[in-house]
Amino acid sequence: MKYPIIFLFSLLPAFLTSNQETLKPINIPVDIHEDFASLDDIMATLEGSVTLDEETDTYTYRIQGQEIKLNLNYGYSEVNGENEALFIEIDKETNLMTIKWVTPQLIDDEIYVPIQYIERVLDATYTDHAFTIQVKETVVEEEDSDEEELIREVTP
């Protein structure tokens, strides 16, 4: 009989809080080289991580729940286990999409990828040397307290 009572008390904090989720755009300034943008700048702003597998020369970025694998010799990447072209050209008259062979570039110890790749993969918008990404914010308010906790997530 004491276990059901303990279980009920463990659920009590959930009843005393209220969560509100909103989408908030954040701007991420990035270094640009021709039509390429620094993926490292985005990773740093969103508090992601990058590792290098020296045996395969593969960079693995973990950015807000997404895993992006890039190799400097390949014109495609792997995003969450699925192949993704680095550059897709779209003919505006026919809407025909053509995959163009473009490889990531290593410039000053940063990985640069096409701007449109970042727009597609991270659902971002690019203007004036910065990307705008919608970030999910969860505000947790406790009824007995004036304190708020803010949690941010990128919505892919």
C-alpha positions as CSV (number, residue, x, y, z in Angstrom):
1,M,0.0,0.0,0.0
2,K,2.9,2.4,0.6
3,Y,4.2,2.1,-3.0
4,P,1.1,3.6,-4.7
5,I,1.3,6.6,-2.3
6,I,5.0,7.1,-3.1
7,F,4.2,6.9,-6.8
8,L,1.5,9.6,-6.4
9,F,3.9,11.9,-4.6
10,S,6.5,11.4,-7.4
11,L,4.0,12.8,-9.9
12,L,3.1,15.9,-7.7
13,P,5.9,18.2,-9.1
14,A,4.5,17.7,-12.6
15,F,1.2,19.1,-11.5
16,L,2.8,22.2,-9.9
17,T,4.6,23.3,-13.1
18,S,3.4,24.6,-16.4
19,N,5.4,24.4,-19.7
20,Q,5.2,26.9,-22.5
21,E,6.9,26.2,-25.8
22,T,7.6,28.9,-28.3
23,L,9.7,29.3,-31.4
24,K,12.2,32.1,-31.3
25,P,14.4,33.1,-34.3
26,I,18.1,33.5,-33.5
27,N,20.7,35.1,-35.8
28,I,24.0,33.4,-36.2
29,P,26.8,35.5,-37.8
30,V,29.1,33.3,-39.9
31,D,32.4,33.6,-41.8
32,I,31.8,33.5,-45.5
33,H,34.2,32.4,-48.3
34,E,32.6,32.9,-51.7
35,D,29.3,30.9,-51.6
36,F,30.5,28.8,-48.6
37,A,29.7,29.4,-44.9
38,S,31.5,28.2,-41.8
39,L,29.7,25.2,-40.3
40,D,32.0,25.6,-37.2
41,D,30.5,29.1,-36.5
42,I,27.0,27.6,-36.4
43,M,28.1,24.6,-34.3
44,A,29.8,26.9,-31.7
45,T,26.8,29.2,-31.4
46,L,24.4,26.3,-31.0
47,E,26.8,24.6,-28.5
48,G,27.3,21.6,-30.6
49,S,30.5,19.5,-31.0
50,V,32.8,18.2,-33.7
51,T,35.1,15.2,-33.8
52,L,37.5,14.1,-36.5
53,D,38.1,10.5,-37.4
54,E,41.7,10.7,-38.7
55,E,41.6,7.3,-40.2
56,T,38.7,8.2,-42.6
57,D,39.2,12.0,-42.6
58,T,35.5,12.3,-41.6
59,Y,34.3,15.2,-39.5
60,T,31.2,14.5,-37.3
61,Y,29.2,17.5,-36.2
62,R,26.5,17.1,-33.5
63,I,24.3,20.1,-33.6
64,Q,21.0,20.1,-31.6
65,G,20.2,16.5,-32.1
66,Q,21.4,16.2,-35.7
67,E,24.5,14.3,-36.7
68,I,26.2,15.6,-39.8
69,K,29.2,13.6,-41.2
70,L,31.4,15.3,-43.8
71,N,34.5,14.1,-45.6
72,L,36.6,16.7,-47.5
73,N,36.8,14.3,-50.5
74,Y,33.1,13.7,-51.0
75,G,30.4,15.8,-52.6
76,Y,27.8,14.6,-50.2
77,S,27.3,14.3,-46.4
78,E,25.5,12.0,-44.1
79,V,22.8,13.6,-42.0
80,N,21.3,11.4,-39.3
81,G,22.3,8.3,-41.4
82,E,20.9,9.6,-44.7
83,N,23.0,10.8,-47.7
84,E,22.5,14.5,-48.4
85,A,24.0,16.3,-51.4
86,L,26.1,19.3,-50.6
87,F,24.9,21.4,-53.5
88,I,21.6,21.1,-55.5
89,E,21.1,23.4,-58.4
90,I,17.5,24.3,-59.3
91,D,16.5,25.5,-62.8
92,K,13.9,28.2,-62.1
93,E,12.1,27.7,-65.4
94,T,11.7,23.9,-65.3
95,N,12.1,23.3,-61.5
96,L,14.6,20.6,-62.4
97,M,17.0,19.8,-59.6
98,T,20.6,18.8,-60.4
99,I,23.1,17.6,-57.9
100,K,26.4,19.4,-58.4
101,W,29.7,17.9,-57.2
102,V,31.0,20.3,-54.5
103,T,33.2,19.2,-51.6
104,P,33.5,20.8,-48.2
105,Q,36.5,23.2,-47.8
106,L,38.9,23.4,-44.9
107,I,39.9,27.0,-44.5
108,D,41.9,28.3,-41.5
109,D,40.9,25.1,-39.5
110,E,37.2,25.6,-40.2
111,I,34.9,23.5,-42.4
112,Y,33.0,25.5,-45.0
113,V,30.0,24.1,-46.8
114,P,27.6,25.7,-49.4
115,I,25.2,28.3,-47.9
116,Q,22.2,26.5,-49.4
117,Y,23.3,23.2,-47.8
118,I,23.0,24.8,-44.3
119,E,19.7,26.3,-45.3
120,R,18.4,22.9,-46.3
121,V,19.9,20.8,-43.5
122,L,19.2,23.2,-40.6
123,D,16.0,24.8,-42.0
124,A,17.8,28.1,-41.9
125,T,17.5,31.4,-43.8
126,Y,20.6,33.3,-44.9
127,T,20.9,37.1,-45.2
128,D,23.8,39.5,-44.8
129,H,26.4,37.0,-43.5
130,A,24.1,35.5,-40.9
131,F,21.7,32.6,-40.7
132,T,18.4,32.8,-38.9
133,I,17.3,29.5,-37.2
134,Q,14.1,28.9,-35.4
135,V,14.9,27.7,-31.9
136,K,12.4,26.0,-29.7
137,E,12.2,27.5,-26.2
138,T,10.5,25.8,-23.3
139,V,9.8,28.0,-20.3
140,V,9.1,26.0,-17.1
141,E,7.3,28.0,-14.5
142,E,6.7,26.7,-11.0
143,E,3.6,27.9,-9.4
144,D,5.2,28.4,-6.0
145,S,8.2,30.3,-7.3
146,D,9.0,33.3,-9.5
147,E,11.9,31.6,-11.1
148,E,11.8,30.5,-14.7
149,E,14.0,27.9,-16.5
150,L,14.7,28.4,-20.2
151,I,15.5,25.5,-22.4
152,R,16.5,26.0,-26.1
153,E,16.3,23.5,-28.9
154,V,16.8,23.9,-32.6
155,T,13.8,22.7,-34.6
156,P,15.2,20.8,-37.6
